[in-house]
Amino acid sequence: MTCQCEVCETLIRSSATVADGLEPALMGFVMRFGMSEPVAVYDVNAVIRGFTEAGCSDSEAWERFEFNVIGAWAGDRTPFFLWQCAGYR
């Protein structure tokens, strides 16, 4: 995986849990009070786009996302998946 952000590269190489195959959709990492480690954040639309570009239909891509991605649990370091709200006020 390549990243222009030194902090992201360090997190990827060290402790952060990243989802295999979803690297193009990686947006960054989040932290909040009570979290001991940074957690990866992925763009949902980019994940779905990656699945459809790999040959899934739209419905297959969403099913794969819901079952295999959202349905995977890796403990407290399970990645976040973000729906961006462009222009929300």
ABEGO torsion letter per residue (X at the ends): XBBABAAAAAAAABABBBBBGAAAABAEBBBBBGBABBBBBBBAAAAAAAAAAAGBBAAAAAAAAAAAAAABBAEAABBBBBBBBBGBX
